[in-house]
């Protein structure tokens, strides 16, 4: 067989070679015997506590003990004592002096198991951990500054709102006091006035008997006297009230105040028409029940002693810039009196005045009674209009 010789064993040779084989020498195991070859090549690592349980970062003594190859004794360095009696964690270093940055794990080269020792972080990691408290402090100061700014903004907004509320209240109070004073000055047309319109036109078209409608005073051209008080609510709003006469008329003050057979009224609202124009005027109206005593009452031709028209309309127009159909400058002051019903200081109205009493044809109107008070149907409604027109124009 060419090539290198390989030991080949046959059945016969194997049996014959057994007696010739020498026994292997016995090697007794050793325990603490000195064996320089079994010593580790590098420094041994000493187990240390976890850094989270340590007393604090920054105090890591060398976590290794030098090995004496000549004696085989391992002497770990004594750990320094800290406050609290706990042994601090130590920093691990290799034989070359470089700090370890990884945890030793798994089996070593000799096949031994790891002590699972956690190596502390590098210097840069320790510095970043030490700066963690500084970041928290900065965040706390930033939050405090934001809170202060928010409180300042809330305070400024509150001050502005309070200032506006106070200013508005003071302004409204001053405005109210100013308007009150202006209303007490009785600027025209506010004041107490006397009105003397005369009868200009009369009509009896709403009744079947003409004598049952009559205007006071009865004769055309005769003037009646009215006493009215005008009050100003605003520059363009006025009210009017009737006032009794201060003179002792034969029929009493109430009769004198209502010389046109008008009832008493109070605080009727007036409409301002054509403001600041030559035809500027104040207008008001009211509904009245007009009662008439016919001149031929009790005669054979007329049994009606009294007739009443319900819902007759009275309308008055007071011109503030026109007199006898011509424009004039309105007075700068006001009328006499105080507008409280006492017309002792009332003055004549400077402008034109028109007063009308109108009654349209209405079925069932008027209602008449005889001298005994019994209602009669002798007088019926007609198709026309009954009216009394008064004016102070010439």
TAVENCOR-V66335 format. One line per field, one symbol per residue. ss: DSSP state (a for helix, b for strand, c for the rest). phi: phi as a letter, one per 40 degrees, with the letter a starting at -180 (. if undefined). psi: psi as a letter, one per 30 degrees, with the letter a starting at -180 (. if undefined). Layout:
ss=???
phi=???
psi=???
This chain:
ss=ccccccccccaaaaaaaacccccccccccccccccaaacccccbbcccccccccccccccbbcbbcbccccccbccccccbcccccbccbbcbcccccbcccccccccccccccccccccccaaaaaaaacaaaaaaaaaaaaaaaaaaaaaaaaaaaaaaaaaaaaaaaaaaaaaaaaaaaaaccccccbbbbbccbbbbbbbccbccaaaccccccccccbccbbbbbbbbbccbbbbbbccccccccccaaaaaccccccccccbbbbbbcccccccbbbbbbbbbbbbccccccbccbcccbbbbbbbbbbbbbbccbbccbbccccccccbccccccaaacbbccccbbbbbbbbccccccbbbcccccbbccccbcccbbbbbbbccc
phi=.cgccbcbbbccccccccccccccccbccbbbccbccccccbccccdbcccccccicgbbcdcbbcbbccbgcbbccccccbchgccccbccbcccgcccbbccagccccgccccfcccccccccccccccccccccccccccccccccccccccccccccccccccccccccccccccccccccfcdccibbbbbcbcbababccbcbcccbabbccccgcbbbbbbbbbccadbbbbbbcbccccccccgcccccbcbgbccaafccbbcbfcgbccdabbaaacbbcbbbdcbcgcccacccabbbcgcbbbbbbcbbbbfgbcacccccbccgbgbhcccbcbcccbcbbbbbbbccbcgbcbbbcccgccbbcbbcbccbcabbbabcc
psi=klalkkkkkleeeeeffeffkkkkkkjklldgkkjfffkkfakkkkkllkffflfllfijlkglkkkjfefgkjjkkkkkklkfgkklllkkklffgkkkglkklakaegglllghkkkllleeeeeeeffeeeeeeeeeeeeeeeeeeeeeeeeeeeeeeeeeeeeeeeeeeeeeeeeeeefffhkkgkaklkkillkekkkhfflfjfffkkkklekkfkklkkjkkkkkflfgkllkklklkfljlfgleeeefhfghklklkhkkkkjkhkglfgklkklllkljkkkjkfgkflffjfkfkkkjkgkkkkkkjkfgkkhgkllkkkfaallagggfjgfgklkkfalkkkkkkjlkkkfklkllaffgkklgeklklfakkljkklgl.
